[in-house]
């Protein structure tokens, strides 16, 4: 298999350092892209939400190597394979978050609801398009339902 090269396009700035924080819905963050990417943001201001792809750089190697875990560390829930969970304990600690786009100034996006800590490298930003991204008929395992 050929190696993959990824270069971060920016960084999260929000002053938050607690990865275990519970509710991120009110968290305001800036995504400071490298200035060379400012032109790539043209038109993004017309969207209410974006999908942010980050690299969970603080995930310890031993967590990345584990094949399974309990959801949220709760052993009352069924053991799940690492790829059946949303956390960073996975072979490639990528995150994908839909968050509200609050504004763009130059190469900086202001977002709300991004669940990434200060300093997280950002790999990509995409517009959230409900037609493509929402699947109302998607199902969940019983333990994960609200």
C-alpha positions in Angstrom: 0.0 0.0 0.0 1.3 3.4 -0.9 1.8 5.9 2.0 -0.6 8.8 2.2 0.7 12.3 2.8 -1.6 14.8 4.6 -0.7 18.4 5.3 -2.8 20.3 7.8 -4.5 23.4 6.2 -5.0 25.1 9.6 -5.4 24.9 13.3 -8.2 25.1 15.9 -8.0 28.1 18.3 -10.5 28.1 21.2 -8.5 27.8 24.5 -10.2 24.4 25.3 -7.8 21.7 26.4 -10.2 19.1 28.0 -10.8 16.4 25.4 -13.4 14.8 27.8 -15.5 18.0 27.8 -19.2 16.9 27.7 -21.3 19.4 25.7 -19.5 21.1 22.8 -22.7 22.7 21.3 -22.0 26.2 22.7 -18.2 26.1 22.1 -17.0 28.8 19.8 -13.8 28.2 17.9 -11.7 29.7 15.2 -10.3 27.6 12.5 -7.3 29.5 11.4 -6.3 28.3 7.9 -3.0 29.1 6.3 -3.3 32.4 4.4 -2.6 30.5 1.2 -6.1 28.9 1.6 -8.1 32.1 2.0 -9.2 32.1 -1.7 -10.5 28.5 -1.3 -13.2 29.8 1.1 -15.0 31.8 -1.6 -18.7 30.9 -1.5 -18.5 29.0 1.8 -20.1 32.0 3.7 -23.4 31.1 2.0 -23.7 27.8 4.0 -25.0 27.6 7.5 -23.0 24.6 8.5 -19.6 23.0 7.6 -18.0 19.6 8.0 -14.6 19.9 9.7 -12.1 17.1 9.3 -9.4 17.2 12.0 -6.5 15.1 13.1 -6.8 14.1 16.8 -3.1 14.7 17.5 -3.3 14.1 21.3 -4.6 10.6 20.9 -2.0 8.3 22.6 -0.5 5.5 20.5 -1.8 2.9 22.9 -5.4 4.0 22.2 -4.8 4.1 18.5 -3.7 0.5 18.7 -6.6 -0.9 20.6 -9.1 -2.9 18.5 -12.2 -2.4 20.7 -13.6 -0.3 23.5 -16.8 0.4 25.4 -18.7 3.4 24.1 -17.8 6.5 26.3 -15.8 4.1 28.5 -19.1 2.7 29.9 -18.8 -1.1 30.4 -22.6 -1.3 30.8 -22.7 -0.8 27.0 -21.7 -3.5 24.5 -18.0 -3.7 23.6 -17.5 -2.2 20.1 -14.8 -2.4 17.5 -12.7 0.8 17.2 -14.2 1.5 13.8 -17.7 1.2 15.2 -17.0 4.1 17.6 -16.7 7.9 17.0 -13.8 8.6 19.3 -10.1 9.1 18.5 -9.1 5.6 19.5 -8.7 4.3 16.0 -5.9 3.5 13.6 -6.0 7.0 12.0 -7.4 9.5 14.5 -9.5 11.5 12.1 -12.5 13.5 13.3 -15.5 14.6 11.3 -17.8 17.2 12.9 -20.7 19.1 11.5 -20.8 22.6 13.1 -22.4 25.9 12.6 -20.5 28.4 10.5 -20.7 31.8 12.3 -18.5 33.8 10.0 -15.4 34.0 7.8 -12.8 36.7 7.9 -9.8 36.3 5.6 -8.5 32.8 6.2 -10.3 32.4 9.6 -13.6 30.6 10.1 -15.6 31.1 13.3 -17.7 28.1 14.1 -19.9 26.9 16.9 -20.2 23.3 18.1 -16.8 22.0 17.0 -15.7 19.3 19.4 -11.9 19.7 18.9 -9.4 21.1 21.4 -7.1 24.1 20.9 -4.2 23.3 18.6 -5.9 20.5 16.7 -4.7 20.3 13.1 -7.4 20.8 10.5 -7.2 18.6 7.3 -10.2 19.8 5.4 -13.4 21.9 5.6 -16.5 21.0 3.4 -19.9 22.6 3.1 -22.7 20.7 4.8 -25.3 19.9 2.2 -28.3 18.2 3.8 -29.3 16.5 0.5 -26.0 14.6 0.5 -25.1 14.5 4.2 -28.3 13.8 6.1 -29.9 10.3 5.9 -33.2 10.4 7.9 -33.6 6.6 7.4 -30.3 5.7 8.9 -30.5 3.3 11.8 -28.5 2.9 15.0 -27.9 0.0 17.4 -30.4 0.0 20.2 -27.8 1.0 22.8 -26.9 4.2 20.9 -30.5 5.5 20.5 -31.2 8.7 22.5 
